[in-house]
Amino acid sequence: MPASLILPRSPLRTNYTIQLSGLVQASIPFGPADDDDFDLMHSIEIMLRGGQYQPHARAFQVTGNSMDDGTRNAIRHGDIVLVNSRDEFNTTRPCLFETPNGYIIKTRGLVNGTPALVSANSTVPPILDMTDIRPCGSVYGVYLGPYRVRML
């Protein structure tokens, strides 16, 4: 084998640190999320192991309760969610969407045959008018603390 085909071995990276990207609303985006505490969030480091990290991952803190259906797998107010920004068109997981008023988390669904953005909390109505709403990735986990993630 020619020497030019032999690549030097480098150790596999097993731990990753990402910064909190901002706030995401789990509610109807009537107005921008209250980001008064965002300056404090810049100091939060999200520490992940290799299996918890996905390339192009971003982290957001959730405000609101529309994705809280009362189950142990719910996305709750205050949770930090991990988003794979290269998986914008996922149809089975909650997804991150950009609106004129900021980011929201919803699940894609149908309401009377019409595409809609649906909440897990049944008391929150779906979003039927998706004008100016852009998909940004799928939520693949909830950060529980250093190297602890509840995968979705």
C-alpha positions in Angstrom: 0.0 0.0 0.0 1.5 3.4 -1.0 2.4 5.6 2.0 0.1 8.4 0.6 -2.9 6.2 1.3 -2.2 5.8 5.0 -3.9 8.4 7.1 -2.7 9.3 10.6 -5.0 8.0 13.3 -6.6 10.6 15.5 -8.4 9.8 18.7 -12.2 9.7 18.4 -13.9 12.6 20.1 -16.3 11.3 22.7 -17.4 14.4 24.5 -18.9 17.6 23.0 -19.9 21.0 24.4 -22.4 23.3 22.7 -23.8 26.6 23.8 -27.5 27.4 24.3 -28.7 29.1 21.1 -31.7 30.9 22.7 -35.3 30.6 23.6 -38.0 28.6 21.8 -41.7 29.0 22.5 -43.9 25.9 23.1 -47.0 28.1 22.7 -48.7 30.1 20.0 -46.3 32.7 18.7 -48.4 35.8 19.2 -45.4 37.8 20.3 -41.7 37.5 20.8 -40.5 35.2 23.6 -39.5 37.1 26.8 -35.8 36.8 26.6 -34.9 38.9 29.7 -32.9 36.0 31.1 -31.1 35.2 27.9 -27.9 36.9 29.0 -27.7 34.4 31.9 -28.2 31.5 29.5 -25.1 32.3 27.5 -23.1 30.8 30.4 -24.8 27.4 30.2 -22.7 24.8 28.5 -24.5 21.7 27.2 -22.2 18.7 27.7 -22.9 15.7 25.6 -21.3 12.3 25.0 -20.8 11.0 21.4 -24.1 9.1 21.2 -26.0 12.2 22.5 -24.5 14.6 20.1 -25.6 15.0 16.5 -23.7 17.1 13.9 -25.2 20.5 13.6 -26.9 20.2 17.0 -28.3 23.3 18.6 -29.8 23.7 22.1 -32.8 25.9 23.1 -34.6 26.6 26.4 -38.3 26.1 26.2 -40.9 28.7 27.4 -44.6 27.7 27.5 -46.5 24.4 28.0 -48.1 23.5 24.6 -45.8 20.5 24.2 -46.5 19.2 27.7 -49.1 16.4 27.4 -48.6 15.3 31.0 -46.6 12.2 30.1 -43.0 11.5 31.2 -41.9 12.1 27.6 -43.4 15.7 27.4 -41.4 18.8 26.6 -42.0 21.1 29.5 -41.5 24.8 30.3 -37.9 25.3 31.3 -36.6 22.2 29.5 -33.5 22.5 27.3 -34.1 20.7 24.0 -31.5 19.5 21.5 -32.3 20.2 17.9 -30.8 18.5 14.8 -30.7 21.5 12.4 -30.2 19.2 9.4 -33.5 17.3 9.9 -36.0 20.1 9.1 -38.7 17.9 7.5 -39.1 15.2 10.1 -42.7 14.0 10.4 -42.4 11.9 13.6 -40.7 14.2 16.1 -41.5 17.6 17.4 -39.7 20.2 15.2 -38.3 23.7 15.6 -39.9 26.4 13.4 -38.9 30.0 12.8 -41.8 32.5 12.9 -41.8 36.3 12.6 -42.0 36.3 16.4 -39.2 33.8 17.1 -38.9 30.1 17.3 -41.6 27.6 18.2 -41.8 23.8 18.8 -44.6 21.9 17.2 -45.3 18.6 15.6 -46.4 18.3 12.0 -50.0 17.0 11.6 -53.2 17.2 9.8 -56.4 18.9 11.0 -59.4 18.0 8.8 -57.0 17.1 6.0 -55.2 20.4 6.2 -51.5 20.5 7.1 -51.0 22.1 10.6 -48.5 22.5 13.4 -49.9 20.7 16.3 -49.3 20.9 20.1 -49.0 17.9 22.4 -51.2 19.7 24.9 -54.8 19.3 23.7 -55.9 22.6 25.2 -53.7 24.5 22.7 -55.2 24.9 19.3 -53.1 24.0 16.2 -51.5 26.5 13.9 -53.2 26.3 10.5 -51.8 29.4 8.9 -48.2 28.6 8.2 -47.4 31.7 6.2 -43.9 33.0 7.1 -43.1 29.8 9.2 -39.9 28.1 8.2 -38.7 24.6 9.5 -35.3 24.6 11.2 -34.8 21.1 12.5 -36.2 18.3 14.7 -36.0 17.9 18.4 -34.1 14.8 19.2 -33.6 15.0 22.9 -34.2 16.9 26.2 -31.0 17.8 28.1 -31.2 16.7 31.8 -27.7 17.8 32.9 -24.1 17.0 32.1 -23.9 14.0 29.9 -27.6 13.1 30.6 -30.2 13.3 27.8 -33.7 11.9 27.4 -33.7 10.9 23.7 -37.0 11.4 21.8 
